Structure formats: structure tokens, C-alpha cells
Amino acid sequence: GTDAANKIVDAFDRKRAAQHNFETGIVKFTLSLKSGLRYFIENGFVKLTAFDIAKFLHEHKDRLDKTQIGEVLGKEIDGSFIKDKGVDAEHGGSGFFVSVLHHYVDAMNFT
């Protein structure tokens, strides 16, 4: 029975760590939308695609800072998350935030 107990404890610890990381991400996002998003991406909460980030913002809109969500959705037309040339809008390149906005509006319409 010790293996089962250890698995439960491990699962609990992982869940607690994930919750703690999520709380950290919320604080980071409140302070800086880009470093917050980067943190959520690096910690596996969301993938770096406009679709996934829009879905993530919509699903967690009650916990994430509203002003910062507005900032994400209201960025300039050619705004990008990644500065590298040749990255498409869907994956962080120029036009990324407008793609997030479009996906966010779609998410609102389907819930």
C-alpha cells in the first residue's frame, strides 16, 4: 500500500505546485502581460499560439487582471510577442495580438 500512498502524495504535491505556479503567473501577468504570458507558457499552462492564449485568457478571465487582458486584446495591429522575423502571427509574430483578439471574440461567442 505504500506505493499507492506515495503516488497520492506525489499527485497532491504536483497539484499544489501547479496551483502555486499559477498564482505566481497571475501576479507576474498583473505586473507585466508579456512576462506573465511568458511564465504561463514556460510552465506549461498554455501553448504559444494565438488560439491557445485567447482560450486561456477567456477561461481564466475571472482570475487574471482585467486591465492586462484588455491590454493583450488592444495591442497595435502589427504587435508581436516574439521579435524574430518570419514568425507567423498565430505563433507570436507580427499581428499576434490581433489574432488573439479574434480568437477571444470567437471564444466569447461559443460560451
N, C-alpha and C positions, 0 to 999 in steps of 0.2 A: 503493500500500500504506500510505501514511501515515495515511489516514483510518481504516482498519481498526485500525491500531496505536493511534491516538488513542481510538477507541471502546473498545478493550480497556482502556486506561489509565483512561478515564473510568469504565467499569463497575467496575473494580477500586477506584478511589478512592471511588466511591459505596458499594460494598460495605463497604469499610474504614470509611468514615464512619458507615454504618449500624451496624456492629459496635461502633464506639466509642460511638455514641449509646445503643446497647442496654446496654453496660457502665455508662454513666453512669446510665441508668434503673434498673439493678439496684441501684446504690449509693443513689440517691435513694429507691427503694422500701424499702430496708433501713432508711433513716433515718426515712422518713415514707411510709406507704402511700398517703396522698392525693396528696402531691406527686409520688411515684413514678408512680402511675397517671396523674396529670395529664400528666407528662412523656412517658410512653409514648403517650398519646392525642395530645398536641400534635405529637409527632414521627412520627406515622403508623404506629405499631406495632400499635395496637388502636383500635377504634371505641368510643365511649362508649355501649355497650349492655350490659346485664347478661349477655346471652348471649355477646357477644364477649369481655368481660373474664373471664368464667368459663372460656371456652375458652383464652384467653391464659394465665391463671394455671395451668391444668391442663397445657397444652403446655410451659410453662417452669418447672414446679414443681421441677425439679432445679437450676435456676439462681437462682430467686428465694428470698428469705428465707422459711423455713417459718413462723416466728413471725408475720410480717406477712401471709402468706397466711391463716393461722389467724385473724388479726385481721379481715381482709376478710370471711371466711366467718362470723365470730362476732359481727358487729355487731348492735346492737339492732334489733328488728323494724321500727321506723319510720325507721331510719337512712337518710340520703340522701347522695349525692355532690355534688349541686347544691342550693343553698339556695333557688333560685327556686320560688315557689308554682306549682302547676299542671303541673309536670313529672312525667310518669308514672314509675312505679318502674323500668320497663325502661330508661329513658333518664337515670337518675340521681336521680330524685325519691325521695320518701318510700317506703321499702320496697325500695330499690335493692339493698342488700347481701343481703337475704333472697332476692331474685331471683337474684343472683349465686350464692348458696349452692345454690339449687335447680338451676340450670343446671350448676354444678360437679358436683353429685351425679350428674346425668344424664350428664355427660361421663365420669365415672369408670365408670359402668355400661356404656358403649359402647366402652371401650378394653380 
